[in-house]
Amino acid sequence: MNRLFFDSLASAQAFLQQLQSLFHHATVFVLDEKQVIWQTSNEHDLHQQTLLQYLHLHPSEDTSQEIYIDQFNSFYIKHPVEIASQVYNLHLFQPCPSICTPEATTQLQPSQAELQLAERFNSQTPQMFAMFSIIQRVASTQFPVLVRGESGSGKELVAQAIHDYSERHNRPFIAVNCASLNANILESELFGHVKGAFTGAIRDHKGVFERAAGGTLFLDEVAEIPLELQAKLLRVLETGEYTQLGGEKTLKSDVRIIAATHRALREEARLGRFRQDLLYRLRVIPIFVPPLRERKADIPLIIKKILQENSLPQDQATPMLTHRAMQIMLQYDWPGNIRELKNTLLYALAMSQGRTYIDVNDLPYEISNVQHGDTQIAEPLSNKSITKELLAHLLEQYNKDLQKVADELNISRTTLWRYRKKWDI
């Protein structure tokens, strides 16, 4: 394959800027095996980060011909370039007009609400945008919603988003974990009780159906509600009426119900553990939350957000993950989803002891070891983990104090000078 030749990085950059101007809204990267050498201007753009993550996840993609990538509705081409005797790869993504796809007549640009949800969920993947579209549409209705997804995938965040974009957003949003309470306490929590309804009921108690009046009631782990209470919940859905535990007066409910479960409710109904009529009432609008392993391109965005929100007081800046630590995070399947990812990062923050980077040895053993069998590789930061991005971050952090940067990276100032010369920083 014929290469493009440039005698210096400056001449290559001039060409690349001209190339970008020829392709409307194109995104261009020049990469070597480890880091970005050049990219289009806004390196913090979420879409560019998603495209870059795609390249990291598909390193073997080798083509000099245009191919269409449905995930991004873009044409993609890869071509080798030689800059100052070093060989790199140029990657160009050209967004395709909607008429390029068979679904052209139905495809729309993301709405402002969908873009806000993307920022809220730290996501740019197509699966999540499909979910954002549903959230936006159902928020304006009063229909019950059933959110299904694995533990830790963010089902309550979906329910909260529906509430926030609804006409009920100024009214209460109350969440109840139905798996955490026994039958009697759950009935009292849902519907309330009157004084003397049971031993210890020394005063009247308002249930969440009353406390959430005019707002939204989120029933998490709804499959764990006992059958006898399911009948009472069904009545509320059908008539809007209920009675308190120990009471006789019929009360009216004005709440929107959003339920969630990690179970397959059709199977639960088939096994007699969940009422089929209640299932049909709850799942007027079903929403599925994709597990994290099916949207790994979002992981860097989520990591950045979690680290920004949870940096330790002694941290002078938000820590960054080294290249190999990020690769392990991307390779891991995250059975506990975002909840497990957050706990992993909190552990890593504690282990990094205020450093400006997080390396493999800062990760929990079950995460860092998963790709390597019984071989533990968590040695101190090696030269292979030093990237242009990390070095630039440290130079800015320490105001170009080269000795401090070298000490942080555990390298000599001579080695540091070579890295700066190599990357022109």
NUZABA-438445 format. One record per residue (C-alpha): residue in three letters; residue number from 0; x, y negated, z. Coordinates in steps of 0.02 Angstrom, whole numbers. Layout:
N
<atom code="ala" pos="NUM" x="X" y="Y" z="Z"/>
...
END
This chain:
425
<atom code="met" pos="0" x="0" y="0" z="0"/>
<atom code="asn" pos="1" x="76" y="-169" z="-51"/>
<atom code="arg" pos="2" x="120" y="-281" z="94"/>
<atom code="leu" pos="3" x="103" y="-468" z="112"/>
<atom code="phe" pos="4" x="274" y="-544" z="153"/>
<atom code="phe" pos="5" x="309" y="-700" z="257"/>
<atom code="asp" pos="6" x="479" y="-763" z="312"/>
<atom code="ser" pos="7" x="412" y="-841" z="474"/>
<atom code="leu" pos="8" x="262" y="-839" z="590"/>
<atom code="ala" pos="9" x="226" y="-1021" z="544"/>
<atom code="ser" pos="10" x="209" y="-982" z="358"/>
<atom code="ala" pos="11" x="100" y="-831" z="398"/>
<atom code="gln" pos="12" x="-13" y="-937" z="509"/>
<atom code="ala" pos="13" x="-36" y="-1066" z="370"/>
<atom code="phe" pos="14" x="-88" y="-929" z="250"/>
<atom code="leu" pos="15" x="-206" y="-850" z="376"/>
<atom code="gln" pos="16" x="-293" y="-1015" z="410"/>
<atom code="gln" pos="17" x="-319" y="-1037" z="223"/>
<atom code="leu" pos="18" x="-383" y="-858" z="214"/>
<atom code="gln" pos="19" x="-507" y="-890" z="352"/>
<atom code="ser" pos="20" x="-571" y="-1048" z="267"/>
<atom code="leu" pos="21" x="-608" y="-947" z="110"/>
<atom code="phe" pos="22" x="-718" y="-824" z="205"/>
<atom code="his" pos="23" x="-864" y="-911" z="291"/>
<atom code="his" pos="24" x="-873" y="-864" z="477"/>
<atom code="ala" pos="25" x="-739" y="-730" z="454"/>
<atom code="thr" pos="26" x="-640" y="-666" z="602"/>
<atom code="val" pos="27" x="-456" y="-626" z="570"/>
<atom code="phe" pos="28" x="-331" y="-535" z="680"/>
<atom code="val" pos="29" x="-149" y="-490" z="654"/>
<atom code="leu" pos="30" x="-97" y="-351" z="773"/>
<atom code="asp" pos="31" x="48" y="-238" z="809"/>
<atom code="glu" pos="32" x="28" y="-79" z="911"/>
<atom code="lys" pos="33" x="11" y="-170" z="1076"/>
<atom code="gln" pos="34" x="-53" y="-347" z="1062"/>
<atom code="val" pos="35" x="-127" y="-487" z="960"/>
<atom code="ile" pos="36" x="2" y="-584" z="857"/>
<atom code="trp" pos="37" x="-126" y="-705" z="784"/>
<atom code="gln" pos="38" x="-314" y="-725" z="784"/>
<atom code="thr" pos="39" x="-446" y="-851" z="734"/>
<atom code="ser" pos="40" x="-453" y="-1004" z="841"/>
<atom code="asn" pos="41" x="-573" y="-965" z="985"/>
<atom code="glu" pos="42" x="-491" y="-820" z="1076"/>
<atom code="his" pos="43" x="-621" y="-829" z="1216"/>
<atom code="asp" pos="44" x="-769" y="-803" z="1098"/>
<atom code="leu" pos="45" x="-866" y="-650" z="1156"/>
<atom code="his" pos="46" x="-895" y="-588" z="978"/>
<atom code="gln" pos="47" x="-708" y="-596" z="941"/>
<atom code="gln" pos="48" x="-673" y="-499" z="1101"/>
<atom code="thr" pos="49" x="-797" y="-366" z="1047"/>
<atom code="leu" pos="50" x="-717" y="-350" z="874"/>
<atom code="leu" pos="51" x="-545" y="-339" z="954"/>
<atom code="gln" pos="52" x="-607" y="-202" z="1069"/>
<atom code="tyr" pos="53" x="-674" y="-109" z="916"/>
<atom code="leu" pos="54" x="-498" y="-112" z="843"/>
<atom code="his" pos="55" x="-425" y="-44" z="1004"/>
<atom code="leu" pos="56" x="-553" y="98" z="1004"/>
<atom code="his" pos="57" x="-524" y="139" z="819"/>
<atom code="pro" pos="58" x="-335" y="124" z="797"/>
<atom code="ser" pos="59" x="-328" y="255" z="659"/>
<atom code="glu" pos="60" x="-448" y="163" z="543"/>
<atom code="asp" pos="61" x="-339" y="141" z="387"/>
<atom code="thr" pos="62" x="-410" y="63" z="231"/>
<atom code="ser" pos="63" x="-362" y="-64" z="99"/>
<atom code="gln" pos="64" x="-539" y="-59" z="31"/>
<atom code="glu" pos="65" x="-687" y="-152" z="103"/>
<atom code="ile" pos="66" x="-798" y="-45" z="213"/>
<atom code="tyr" pos="67" x="-963" y="-92" z="292"/>
<atom code="ile" pos="68" x="-976" y="-76" z="482"/>
<atom code="asp" pos="69" x="-1158" y="-64" z="531"/>
<atom code="gln" pos="70" x="-1121" y="-101" z="714"/>
<atom code="phe" pos="71" x="-1071" y="-279" z="671"/>
<atom code="asn" pos="72" x="-1164" y="-300" z="505"/>
<atom code="ser" pos="73" x="-994" y="-347" z="433"/>
<atom code="phe" pos="74" x="-874" y="-296" z="297"/>
<atom code="tyr" pos="75" x="-703" y="-245" z="362"/>
<atom code="ile" pos="76" x="-533" y="-232" z="279"/>
<atom code="lys" pos="77" x="-361" y="-188" z="348"/>
<atom code="his" pos="78" x="-198" y="-232" z="261"/>
<atom code="pro" pos="79" x="-13" y="-224" z="311"/>
<atom code="val" pos="80" x="87" y="-385" z="325"/>
<atom code="glu" pos="81" x="272" y="-414" z="355"/>
<atom code="ile" pos="82" x="319" y="-569" z="455"/>
<atom code="ala" pos="83" x="503" y="-606" z="487"/>
<atom code="ser" pos="84" x="548" y="-423" z="449"/>
<atom code="gln" pos="85" x="418" y="-356" z="572"/>
<atom code="val" pos="86" x="271" y="-254" z="506"/>
<atom code="tyr" pos="87" x="95" y="-288" z="572"/>
<atom code="asn" pos="88" x="-83" y="-256" z="518"/>
<atom code="leu" pos="89" x="-206" y="-390" z="463"/>
<atom code="his" pos="90" x="-388" y="-356" z="506"/>
<atom code="leu" pos="91" x="-528" y="-459" z="430"/>
<atom code="phe" pos="92" x="-713" y="-450" z="477"/>
<atom code="gln" pos="93" x="-832" y="-540" z="359"/>
<atom code="pro" pos="94" x="-1011" y="-558" z="424"/>
<atom code="cys" pos="95" x="-1135" y="-495" z="297"/>
<atom code="pro" pos="96" x="-1293" y="-591" z="250"/>
<atom code="ser" pos="97" x="-1450" y="-502" z="304"/>
<atom code="ile" pos="98" x="-1487" y="-456" z="123"/>
<atom code="cys" pos="99" x="-1339" y="-336" z="129"/>
<atom code="thr" pos="100" x="-1432" y="-213" z="240"/>
<atom code="pro" pos="101" x="-1584" y="-106" z="203"/>
<atom code="glu" pos="102" x="-1668" y="-182" z="356"/>
<atom code="ala" pos="103" x="-1647" y="-358" z="286"/>
<atom code="thr" pos="104" x="-1831" y="-401" z="290"/>
<atom code="thr" pos="105" x="-1843" y="-366" z="476"/>
<atom code="gln" pos="106" x="-1674" y="-426" z="539"/>
<atom code="leu" pos="107" x="-1673" y="-592" z="632"/>
<atom code="gln" pos="108" x="-1537" y="-694" z="711"/>
<atom code="pro" pos="109" x="-1530" y="-674" z="901"/>
<atom code="ser" pos="110" x="-1644" y="-794" z="991"/>
<atom code="gln" pos="111" x="-1581" y="-916" z="1121"/>
<atom code="ala" pos="112" x="-1655" y="-805" z="1257"/>
<atom code="glu" pos="113" x="-1563" y="-653" z="1188"/>
<atom code="leu" pos="114" x="-1399" y="-748" z="1186"/>
<atom code="gln" pos="115" x="-1430" y="-801" z="1366"/>
<atom code="leu" pos="116" x="-1464" y="-621" z="1413"/>
<atom code="ala" pos="117" x="-1303" y="-567" z="1326"/>
<atom code="glu" pos="118" x="-1207" y="-687" z="1437"/>
<atom code="arg" pos="119" x="-1305" y="-633" z="1590"/>
<atom code="phe" pos="120" x="-1269" y="-448" z="1558"/>
<atom code="asn" pos="121" x="-1092" y="-479" z="1492"/>
<atom code="ser" pos="122" x="-1133" y="-384" z="1333"/>
<atom code="gln" pos="123" x="-1114" y="-403" z="1146"/>
<atom code="thr" pos="124" x="-1157" y="-225" z="1090"/>
<atom code="pro" pos="125" x="-1302" y="-187" z="971"/>
<atom code="gln" pos="126" x="-1383" y="-66" z="1094"/>
<atom code="met" pos="127" x="-1396" y="-202" z="1224"/>
<atom code="phe" pos="128" x="-1459" y="-333" z="1101"/>
<atom code="ala" pos="129" x="-1598" y="-212" z="1055"/>
<atom code="met" pos="130" x="-1642" y="-206" z="1240"/>
<atom code="phe" pos="131" x="-1631" y="-396" z="1256"/>
<atom code="ser" pos="132" x="-1757" y="-413" z="1114"/>
<atom code="ile" pos="133" x="-1879" y="-301" z="1208"/>
<atom code="ile" pos="134" x="-1852" y="-397" z="1371"/>
<atom code="gln" pos="135" x="-1888" y="-562" z="1286"/>
<atom code="arg" pos="136" x="-2048" y="-497" z="1205"/>
<atom code="val" pos="137" x="-2122" y="-407" z="1355"/>
<atom code="ala" pos="138" x="-2084" y="-547" z="1478"/>
<atom code="ser" pos="139" x="-2229" y="-649" z="1411"/>
<atom code="thr" pos="140" x="-2353" y="-506" z="1438"/>
<atom code="gln" pos="141" x="-2429" y="-437" z="1598"/>
<atom code="phe" pos="142" x="-2410" y="-253" z="1551"/>
<atom code="pro" pos="143" x="-2324" y="-129" z="1668"/>
<atom code="val" pos="144" x="-2145" y="-86" z="1617"/>
<atom code="leu" pos="145" x="-2051" y="75" z="1650"/>
<atom code="val" pos="146" x="-1861" y="55" z="1649"/>
<atom code="arg" pos="147" x="-1763" y="215" z="1631"/>
<atom code="gly" pos="148" x="-1576" y="233" z="1648"/>
<atom code="glu" pos="149" x="-1438" y="319" z="1744"/>
<atom code="ser" pos="150" x="-1392" y="270" z="1921"/>
<atom code="gly" pos="151" x="-1291" y="110" z="1923"/>
<atom code="ser" pos="152" x="-1334" y="60" z="1745"/>
<atom code="gly" pos="153" x="-1422" y="-102" z="1793"/>
<atom code="lys" pos="154" x="-1608" y="-60" z="1797"/>
<atom code="glu" pos="155" x="-1645" y="-191" z="1931"/>
<atom code="leu" pos="156" x="-1554" y="-323" z="1827"/>
<atom code="val" pos="157" x="-1673" y="-283" z="1685"/>
<atom code="ala" pos="158" x="-1824" y="-301" z="1799"/>
<atom code="gln" pos="159" x="-1758" y="-466" z="1867"/>
<atom code="ala" pos="160" x="-1729" y="-530" z="1690"/>
<atom code="ile" pos="161" x="-1908" y="-487" z="1639"/>
<atom code="his" pos="162" x="-1972" y="-581" z="1791"/>
<atom code="asp" pos="163" x="-1860" y="-732" z="1761"/>
<atom code="tyr" pos="164" x="-1919" y="-751" z="1581"/>
<atom code="ser" pos="165" x="-2102" y="-727" z="1625"/>
<atom code="glu" pos="166" x="-2237" y="-850" z="1677"/>
<atom code="arg" pos="167" x="-2219" y="-777" z="1852"/>
<atom code="his" pos="168" x="-2039" y="-837" z="1872"/>
<atom code="asn" pos="169" x="-2085" y="-964" z="2007"/>
<atom code="arg" pos="170" x="-2170" y="-829" z="2111"/>
<atom code="pro" pos="171" x="-2088" y="-691" z="2216"/>
<atom code="phe" pos="172" x="-1986" y="-548" z="2144"/>
<atom code="ile" pos="173" x="-1984" y="-406" z="2271"/>
<atom code="ala" pos="174" x="-1889" y="-243" z="2248"/>
<atom code="val" pos="175" x="-1928" y="-83" z="2343"/>
<atom code="asn" pos="176" x="-1818" y="73" z="2337"/>
<atom code="cys" pos="177" x="-1948" y="211" z="2347"/>
<atom code="ala" pos="178" x="-1815" y="344" z="2380"/>
<atom code="ser" pos="179" x="-1751" y="263" z="2539"/>
<atom code="leu" pos="180" x="-1911" y="272" z="2642"/>
<atom code="asn" pos="181" x="-2014" y="417" z="2709"/>
<atom code="ala" pos="182" x="-2197" y="432" z="2658"/>
<atom code="asn" pos="183" x="-2275" y="340" z="2806"/>
<atom code="ile" pos="184" x="-2152" y="195" z="2805"/>
<atom code="leu" pos="185" x="-2164" y="182" z="2615"/>
<atom code="glu" pos="186" x="-2354" y="172" z="2621"/>
<atom code="ser" pos="187" x="-2344" y="34" z="2752"/>
<atom code="glu" pos="188" x="-2210" y="-58" z="2652"/>
<atom code="leu" pos="189" x="-2312" y="-50" z="2492"/>
<atom code="phe" pos="190" x="-2488" y="-81" z="2554"/>
<atom code="gly" pos="191" x="-2465" y="-148" z="2731"/>
<atom code="his" pos="192" x="-2548" y="-87" z="2891"/>
<atom code="val" pos="193" x="-2666" y="-152" z="3023"/>
<atom code="lys" pos="194" x="-2629" y="-161" z="3208"/>
<atom code="gly" pos="195" x="-2648" y="11" z="3288"/>
<atom code="ala" pos="196" x="-2637" y="107" z="3124"/>
<atom code="phe" pos="197" x="-2502" y="217" z="3201"/>
<atom code="thr" pos="198" x="-2393" y="225" z="3355"/>
<atom code="gly" pos="199" x="-2286" y="69" z="3359"/>
<atom code="ala" pos="200" x="-2401" y="-34" z="3246"/>
<atom code="ile" pos="201" x="-2417" y="-175" z="3372"/>
<atom code="arg" pos="202" x="-2469" y="-306" z="3243"/>
<atom code="asp" pos="203" x="-2537" y="-320" z="3067"/>
<atom code="his" pos="204" x="-2407" y="-303" z="2929"/>
<atom code="lys" pos="205" x="-2420" y="-369" z="2752"/>
<atom code="gly" pos="206" x="-2362" y="-248" z="2617"/>
<atom code="val" pos="207" x="-2264" y="-297" z="2462"/>
<atom code="phe" pos="208" x="-2421" y="-298" z="2355"/>
<atom code="glu" pos="209" x="-2479" y="-443" z="2462"/>
<atom code="arg" pos="210" x="-2310" y="-527" z="2487"/>
<atom code="ala" pos="211" x="-2274" y="-525" z="2300"/>
<atom code="ala" pos="212" x="-2441" y="-606" z="2256"/>
<atom code="gly" pos="213" x="-2430" y="-693" z="2087"/>
<atom code="gly" pos="214" x="-2255" y="-623" z="2058"/>
<atom code="thr" pos="215" x="-2170" y="-460" z="2011"/>
<atom code="leu" pos="216" x="-2153" y="-299" z="2110"/>
<atom code="phe" pos="217" x="-2006" y="-188" z="2062"/>
<atom code="leu" pos="218" x="-2027" y="-5" z="2114"/>
<atom code="asp" pos="219" x="-1855" y="74" z="2100"/>
<atom code="glu" pos="220" x="-1842" y="264" z="2097"/>
<atom code="val" pos="221" x="-2030" y="276" z="2071"/>
<atom code="ala" pos="222" x="-2017" y="464" z="2040"/>
<atom code="glu" pos="223" x="-1981" y="488" z="2225"/>
<atom code="ile" pos="224" x="-2151" y="424" z="2281"/>
<atom code="pro" pos="225" x="-2248" y="568" z="2364"/>
<atom code="leu" pos="226" x="-2398" y="634" z="2268"/>
<atom code="glu" pos="227" x="-2523" y="572" z="2398"/>
<atom code="leu" pos="228" x="-2459" y="394" z="2378"/>
<atom code="gln" pos="229" x="-2456" y="408" z="2189"/>
<atom code="ala" pos="230" x="-2647" y="415" z="2191"/>
<atom code="lys" pos="231" x="-2654" y="252" z="2289"/>
<atom code="leu" pos="232" x="-2531" y="170" z="2170"/>
<atom code="leu" pos="233" x="-2635" y="229" z="2022"/>
<atom code="arg" pos="234" x="-2788" y="144" z="2096"/>
<atom code="val" pos="235" x="-2697" y="-22" z="2106"/>
<atom code="leu" pos="236" x="-2644" y="-7" z="1924"/>
<atom code="glu" pos="237" x="-2819" y="38" z="1867"/>
<atom code="thr" pos="238" x="-2925" y="-81" z="1974"/>
<atom code="gly" pos="239" x="-2805" y="-203" z="2057"/>
<atom code="glu" pos="240" x="-2876" y="-148" z="2225"/>
<atom code="tyr" pos="241" x="-2802" y="-62" z="2378"/>
<atom code="thr" pos="242" x="-2826" y="-41" z="2565"/>
<atom code="gln" pos="243" x="-2699" y="-61" z="2703"/>
<atom code="leu" pos="244" x="-2643" y="88" z="2806"/>
<atom code="gly" pos="245" x="-2772" y="108" z="2942"/>
<atom code="gly" pos="246" x="-2882" y="-28" z="2866"/>
<atom code="glu" pos="247" x="-3054" y="-25" z="2787"/>
<atom code="lys" pos="248" x="-3057" y="-191" z="2694"/>
<atom code="thr" pos="249" x="-3026" y="-185" z="2507"/>
<atom code="leu" pos="250" x="-2890" y="-308" z="2454"/>
<atom code="lys" pos="251" x="-2853" y="-376" z="2281"/>
<atom code="ser" pos="252" x="-2680" y="-372" z="2204"/>
<atom code="asp" pos="253" x="-2609" y="-494" z="2076"/>
<atom code="val" pos="254" x="-2435" y="-428" z="2039"/>
<atom code="arg" pos="255" x="-2344" y="-367" z="1887"/>
<atom code="ile" pos="256" x="-2271" y="-194" z="1915"/>
<atom code="ile" pos="257" x="-2102" y="-144" z="1844"/>
<atom code="ala" pos="258" x="-2049" y="32" z="1890"/>
<atom code="ala" pos="259" x="-1881" y="118" z="1865"/>
<atom code="thr" pos="260" x="-1813" y="293" z="1873"/>
<atom code="his" pos="261" x="-1664" y="397" z="1822"/>
<atom code="arg" pos="262" x="-1776" y="550" z="1800"/>
<atom code="ala" pos="263" x="-1873" y="610" z="1648"/>
<atom code="leu" pos="264" x="-2050" y="577" z="1708"/>
<atom code="arg" pos="265" x="-2131" y="685" z="1574"/>
<atom code="glu" pos="266" x="-2034" y="833" z="1642"/>
<atom code="glu" pos="267" x="-2077" y="784" z="1820"/>
<atom code="ala" pos="268" x="-2261" y="779" z="1769"/>
<atom code="arg" pos="269" x="-2247" y="949" z="1684"/>
<atom code="leu" pos="270" x="-2175" y="1021" z="1845"/>
<atom code="gly" pos="271" x="-2317" y="946" z="1947"/>
<atom code="arg" pos="272" x="-2206" y="824" z="2042"/>
<atom code="phe" pos="273" x="-2275" y="667" z="1961"/>
<atom code="arg" pos="274" x="-2452" y="623" z="1910"/>
<atom code="gln" pos="275" x="-2473" y="620" z="1723"/>
<atom code="asp" pos="276" x="-2608" y="486" z="1731"/>
<atom code="leu" pos="277" x="-2491" y="376" z="1834"/>
<atom code="leu" pos="278" x="-2353" y="404" z="1707"/>
<atom code="tyr" pos="279" x="-2463" y="339" z="1567"/>
<atom code="arg" pos="280" x="-2511" y="187" z="1671"/>
<atom code="leu" pos="281" x="-2330" y="144" z="1713"/>
<atom code="arg" pos="282" x="-2248" y="170" z="1545"/>
<atom code="val" pos="283" x="-2353" y="50" z="1441"/>
<atom code="ile" pos="284" x="-2187" y="-27" z="1391"/>
<atom code="pro" pos="285" x="-2036" y="88" z="1411"/>
<atom code="ile" pos="286" x="-1860" y="14" z="1414"/>
<atom code="phe" pos="287" x="-1702" y="120" z="1411"/>
<atom code="val" pos="288" x="-1541" y="50" z="1485"/>
<atom code="pro" pos="289" x="-1390" y="122" z="1392"/>
<atom code="pro" pos="290" x="-1256" y="201" z="1503"/>
<atom code="leu" pos="291" x="-1088" y="114" z="1508"/>
<atom code="arg" pos="292" x="-1002" y="255" z="1414"/>
<atom code="glu" pos="293" x="-1112" y="215" z="1262"/>
<atom code="arg" pos="294" x="-1062" y="32" z="1259"/>
<atom code="lys" pos="295" x="-878" y="34" z="1304"/>
<atom code="ala" pos="296" x="-846" y="-121" z="1199"/>
<atom code="asp" pos="297" x="-930" y="-217" z="1341"/>
<atom code="ile" pos="298" x="-808" y="-154" z="1473"/>
<atom code="pro" pos="299" x="-676" y="-294" z="1454"/>
<atom code="leu" pos="300" x="-812" y="-427" z="1470"/>
<atom code="ile" pos="301" x="-886" y="-344" z="1624"/>
<atom code="ile" pos="302" x="-714" y="-322" z="1702"/>
<atom code="lys" pos="303" x="-673" y="-506" z="1676"/>
<atom code="lys" pos="304" x="-836" y="-560" z="1756"/>
<atom code="ile" pos="305" x="-817" y="-444" z="1906"/>
<atom code="leu" pos="306" x="-637" y="-500" z="1937"/>
<atom code="gln" pos="307" x="-687" y="-684" z="1924"/>
<atom code="glu" pos="308" x="-826" y="-660" z="2051"/>
<atom code="asn" pos="309" x="-726" y="-554" z="2174"/>
<atom code="ser" pos="310" x="-547" y="-618" z="2172"/>
<atom code="leu" pos="311" x="-472" y="-620" z="2346"/>
<atom code="pro" pos="312" x="-445" y="-786" z="2437"/>
<atom code="gln" pos="313" x="-257" y="-770" z="2423"/>
<atom code="asp" pos="314" x="-265" y="-747" z="2233"/>
<atom code="gln" pos="315" x="-200" y="-902" z="2145"/>
<atom code="ala" pos="316" x="-288" y="-850" z="1984"/>
<atom code="thr" pos="317" x="-403" y="-713" z="1923"/>
<atom code="pro" pos="318" x="-297" y="-555" z="1902"/>
<atom code="met" pos="319" x="-283" y="-471" z="1732"/>
<atom code="leu" pos="320" x="-272" y="-287" z="1690"/>
<atom code="thr" pos="321" x="-114" y="-226" z="1606"/>
<atom code="his" pos="322" x="-133" y="-146" z="1435"/>
<atom code="arg" pos="323" x="-121" y="33" z="1497"/>
<atom code="ala" pos="324" x="-237" y="0" z="1644"/>
<atom code="met" pos="325" x="-366" y="-68" z="1522"/>
<atom code="gln" pos="326" x="-344" y="83" z="1409"/>
<atom code="ile" pos="327" x="-380" y="201" z="1555"/>
<atom code="met" pos="328" x="-535" y="100" z="1600"/>
<atom code="leu" pos="329" x="-593" y="116" z="1419"/>
<atom code="gln" pos="330" x="-559" y="303" z="1410"/>
<atom code="tyr" pos="331" x="-650" y="345" z="1572"/>
<atom code="asp" pos="332" x="-834" y="392" z="1552"/>
<atom code="trp" pos="333" x="-902" y="300" z="1706"/>
<atom code="pro" pos="334" x="-1035" y="422" z="1768"/>
<atom code="gly" pos="335" x="-1080" y="293" z="1901"/>
<atom code="asn" pos="336" x="-1092" y="158" z="1768"/>
<atom code="ile" pos="337" x="-1071" y="-26" z="1815"/>
<atom code="arg" pos="338" x="-1086" y="9" z="2001"/>
<atom code="glu" pos="339" x="-937" y="128" z="1991"/>
<atom code="leu" pos="340" x="-840" y="6" z="1883"/>
<atom code="lys" pos="341" x="-867" y="-134" z="2008"/>
<atom code="asn" pos="342" x="-813" y="-26" z="2156"/>
<atom code="thr" pos="343" x="-658" y="28" z="2059"/>
<atom code="leu" pos="344" x="-609" y="-153" z="2027"/>
<atom code="leu" pos="345" x="-639" y="-201" z="2209"/>
<atom code="tyr" pos="346" x="-522" y="-60" z="2260"/>
<atom code="ala" pos="347" x="-393" y="-117" z="2131"/>
<atom code="leu" pos="348" x="-402" y="-296" z="2194"/>
<atom code="ala" pos="349" x="-365" y="-237" z="2370"/>
<atom code="met" pos="350" x="-220" y="-128" z="2311"/>
<atom code="ser" pos="351" x="-143" y="-263" z="2201"/>
<atom code="gln" pos="352" x="-113" y="-370" z="2357"/>
<atom code="gly" pos="353" x="-135" y="-538" z="2273"/>
<atom code="arg" pos="354" x="-32" y="-502" z="2116"/>
<atom code="thr" pos="355" x="-88" y="-583" z="1954"/>
<atom code="tyr" pos="356" x="-105" y="-415" z="1867"/>
<atom code="ile" pos="357" x="-184" y="-246" z="1903"/>
<atom code="asp" pos="358" x="-89" y="-93" z="1844"/>
<atom code="val" pos="359" x="-127" y="94" z="1838"/>
<atom code="asn" pos="360" x="-57" y="124" z="2012"/>
<atom code="asp" pos="361" x="-186" y="2" z="2082"/>
<atom code="leu" pos="362" x="-332" y="109" z="2019"/>
<atom code="pro" pos="363" x="-413" y="250" z="2120"/>
<atom code="tyr" pos="364" x="-331" y="419" z="2091"/>
<atom code="glu" pos="365" x="-487" y="496" z="2012"/>
<atom code="ile" pos="366" x="-487" y="357" z="1881"/>
<atom code="ser" pos="367" x="-301" y="344" z="1843"/>
<atom code="asn" pos="368" x="-278" y="533" z="1842"/>
<atom code="val" pos="369" x="-427" y="582" z="1737"/>
<atom code="gln" pos="370" x="-337" y="575" z="1569"/>
<atom code="his" pos="371" x="-180" y="662" z="1629"/>
<atom code="gly" pos="372" x="-232" y="825" z="1709"/>
<atom code="asp" pos="373" x="-134" y="853" z="1868"/>
<atom code="thr" pos="374" x="9" y="738" z="1819"/>
<atom code="gln" pos="375" x="12" y="576" z="1915"/>
<atom code="ile" pos="376" x="81" y="434" z="1809"/>
<atom code="ala" pos="377" x="53" y="288" z="1925"/>
<atom code="glu" pos="378" x="231" y="224" z="1925"/>
<atom code="pro" pos="379" x="267" y="38" z="1944"/>
<atom code="leu" pos="380" x="232" y="-80" z="1800"/>
<atom code="ser" pos="381" x="340" y="-31" z="1651"/>
<atom code="asn" pos="382" x="398" y="-133" z="1502"/>
<atom code="lys" pos="383" x="265" y="-44" z="1397"/>
<atom code="ser" pos="384" x="132" y="-129" z="1503"/>
<atom code="ile" pos="385" x="200" y="-304" z="1470"/>
<atom code="thr" pos="386" x="95" y="-385" z="1336"/>
<atom code="lys" pos="387" x="100" y="-556" z="1255"/>
<atom code="glu" pos="388" x="-64" y="-599" z="1341"/>
<atom code="leu" pos="389" x="1" y="-549" z="1513"/>
<atom code="leu" pos="390" x="164" y="-644" z="1490"/>
<atom code="ala" pos="391" x="74" y="-801" z="1432"/>
<atom code="his" pos="392" x="-42" y="-787" z="1582"/>
<atom code="leu" pos="393" x="104" y="-776" z="1704"/>
<atom code="leu" pos="394" x="199" y="-919" z="1623"/>
<atom code="glu" pos="395" x="48" y="-1029" z="1644"/>
<atom code="gln" pos="396" x="15" y="-965" z="1820"/>
<atom code="tyr" pos="397" x="192" y="-1004" z="1880"/>
<atom code="asn" pos="398" x="210" y="-1165" z="1779"/>
<atom code="lys" pos="399" x="348" y="-1084" z="1674"/>
<atom code="asp" pos="400" x="456" y="-1043" z="1826"/>
<atom code="leu" pos="401" x="553" y="-905" z="1737"/>
<atom code="gln" pos="402" x="626" y="-828" z="1894"/>
<atom code="lys" pos="403" x="454" y="-807" z="1973"/>
<atom code="val" pos="404" x="385" y="-732" z="1813"/>
<atom code="ala" pos="405" x="532" y="-611" z="1799"/>
<atom code="asp" pos="406" x="512" y="-560" z="1981"/>
<atom code="glu" pos="407" x="325" y="-531" z="1955"/>
<atom code="leu" pos="408" x="360" y="-418" z="1805"/>
<atom code="asn" pos="409" x="509" y="-333" z="1889"/>
<atom code="ile" pos="410" x="625" y="-375" z="1744"/>
<atom code="ser" pos="411" x="783" y="-478" z="1723"/>
<atom code="arg" pos="412" x="780" y="-656" z="1657"/>
<atom code="thr" pos="413" x="876" y="-592" z="1504"/>
<atom code="thr" pos="414" x="736" y="-468" z="1467"/>
<atom code="leu" pos="415" x="609" y="-605" z="1495"/>
<atom code="trp" pos="416" x="700" y="-716" z="1370"/>
<atom code="arg" pos="417" x="693" y="-576" z="1240"/>
<atom code="tyr" pos="418" x="505" y="-558" z="1263"/>
<atom code="arg" pos="419" x="480" y="-746" z="1246"/>
<atom code="lys" pos="420" x="585" y="-749" z="1088"/>
<atom code="lys" pos="421" x="493" y="-598" z="1017"/>
<atom code="trp" pos="422" x="322" y="-677" z="1044"/>
<atom code="asp" pos="423" x="374" y="-859" z="1022"/>
<atom code="ile" pos="424" x="303" y="-915" z="1190"/>
END
